[in-house]
Amino acid sequence: MNQLEHSTIDSITGATSHIIDRHRCLAALAYAEKRGIPKSEVMAIILEKRFSWLNWQTVTQRKWQSHTHRTSKAKHHDSIALREKYVRC
């Protein structure tokens, strides 16, 4: 796969598991099949994009869950440390 085909497949694929992104991934697989690109290379691109999106989502959730307006209330009801434990699962 050359650089142009790689960037085309990268721009076609979606990062989430939303139905639109799933169809975009199927379109990228169809494009690769017509161009004679191995399916494993396209799947690697798709999985890399999904992993990066999942990583971004997890980091963002942790960042915003650690910020609270009233830390005393967070300590009383559901401490930040507890929230951090079940986000990491």
Secondary structure, 3 states (H helix, E strand, C coil): CCHHHHHHHHHHCCCCCCHHHHHHHHHHHHHHHHHCCCHHHHHHHHHHHHHHHHHHHHHHHHHHHHCCCCHHHHHHCCCHHHHHHHHHC
